[in-house]
Amino acid sequence: MALCRHGVGAMALPSELIVHIFSFLSDRDKLRASAVCSRWRECLFYPALWTELKLRVGGCNGSGSEEMAKLDFLMRKFGSFVRELQLELAPVEGNLSPLSSEPAAARMEQPPGGQEAPQRWTDAMAAYLDQVLCVLTGIRNNRNLQKLSLYGDTFILQQDGPLDMSSLQQVHQGDKKINEVQQLFMELLSNSRQLRWLSCSFMLGVATPCSLSCLSNPAAETLQHLSLLDHQLGPLVSPSELDRLSNLHSLGLDFCDFTPELCGLLASPRRAPLHRLSLLLNGAALEFKPLEGTATEDDWKALVRVSADLRVYMMALEVDSSELLRVLKPSLPLERLHLDSYSTLVTDGALELISQQYNRTLTHFLLLRDGPGFPDLSINRNEDPLVLLAWRCTQLAVLVIHGYTVWSHNLVAISRLRGASLRVLTVSEESVDFDPDQSLYVEGDPVHNLVKEVSLGLGRVWHPCLDSAVVLSEPTQHFHRELRAFSAGV
């Protein structure tokens, strides 16, 4: 007010005060404000304002060059001093924007087919490699980096399976660029000194089984979270490298890479106790990554004895129930379980096992299927297995269902059993079915009655989910984001 009365504008304010004011702006608003004048631009690019950067970068969508120019600008400006970098790369779809927690609009979104499709794949992979090179070049000498989270949305780009290294090698100078990417990633790990969080999920051509050996000794001491996930390579974390990371509190791995040897190392009393373990079981990978080499019941018992507060998050993607029964060990301290499939079915027997073994630990249960039809798990049973799960699992707080028939009266029972403690109850409208005889003893619209009864049971307003796309996010992206939320703050 005093400045206005004396005809003095914001330009008279000291730079430190302008920087403080700008600290309340979002990243997007900061970039917009930088175009106002040279003084603002200078103040808006103070390192203190850019300790954290969260982006989702799209590529081959008609504005790839513009996206690349924005990414290059951000990395040149902030890459050398940013402390936290969260980056999601979507080679085919998406735009440079702040990360959003909203799910993808479709799980199997494909670019247009026809003769242009092969060229589109090549363009997408070329854009992806250039983006990765840009990011790693910008941060490779950053010794203050404390949190690095990278996710590559490349898992669902082809109808016949995920893109692989051969797709990258078809790009012009693909082999050369892949080698450069891997060298830059190892150089980044070698230069790091304060790294506390390292996550690299489904980033084609970035991490190799040798990458972790380049991690500096200071960073090996400070690292508290590690997740290296790849849907094609063998184990990315060797026992010798895991042994160096004695202060890990949370870990994310492919389930088939969680061997008895790794489990035994984590059970060592010389290490800090493990608090969070996230495991991804991909049914498509079981052909070349058999379950026989994974941790046994005795291994889990030994780990839990040392890490008494350990909780596990697991996603099983396109896994047959017979394989699932082999995986779910009694001593596994399972807190969150996500069963996701297109062609495979979860059986009532698998749900029975889950509700009995994890009745004290299970808080999140997601049962999703994106295939044809809506199987009824309660056929030939006196009690619906989902109702039994809600009854037995006393800590259940999140329940999400799509692709299986959920009878309206069972949905009401679930809401009454768990009440307000069930913070999230998401059931797609397509999955809800009504008893044909219900109209004989219940008056009014059955959907309205269902909404009313479930809302009363939960103690809050509830509605079935009308858009299945809200429920069906892309699985690997969901796993990456859920892993981050699950492990944060440990």
Secondary structure as UniProt FT lines:
FT   HELIX           2..5
FT   TURN            6..7
FT   HELIX           10..12
FT   HELIX           15..22
FT   TURN            23..24
FT   HELIX           27..33
FT   TURN            34..35
FT   HELIX           38..44
FT   HELIX           47..49
FT   STRAND          52..58
FT   HELIX           64..78
FT   TURN            79..81
FT   STRAND          84..90
FT   TURN            115..116
FT   HELIX           117..139
FT   TURN            140..141
FT   TURN            143..144
FT   STRAND          147..152
FT   TURN            155..156
FT   TURN            159..160
FT   HELIX           165..169
FT   TURN            172..173
FT   HELIX           174..191
FT   STRAND          197..201
FT   TURN            204..206
FT   TURN            209..210
FT   HELIX           211..214
FT   HELIX           217..222
FT   STRAND          225..229
FT   HELIX           239..244
FT   TURN            246..247
FT   STRAND          250..254
FT   HELIX           255..257
FT   HELIX           260..266
FT   TURN            269..270
FT   STRAND          276..282
FT   HELIX           283..285
FT   TURN            286..288
FT   HELIX           291..293
FT   HELIX           297..306
FT   TURN            308..309
FT   STRAND          311..317
FT   HELIX           321..327
FT   TURN            330..331
FT   STRAND          334..341
FT   HELIX           348..357
FT   TURN            358..361
FT   STRAND          364..369
FT   TURN            377..380
FT   HELIX           385..392
FT   TURN            394..395
FT   STRAND          398..402
FT   STRAND          406..407
FT   HELIX           408..418
FT   HELIX           419..421
FT   STRAND          424..428
FT   HELIX           429..431
FT   STRAND          432..433
FT   TURN            436..437
FT   HELIX           438..441
FT   HELIX           446..458
FT   HELIX           468..471
FT   HELIX           475..487
FT   TURN            488..489
//
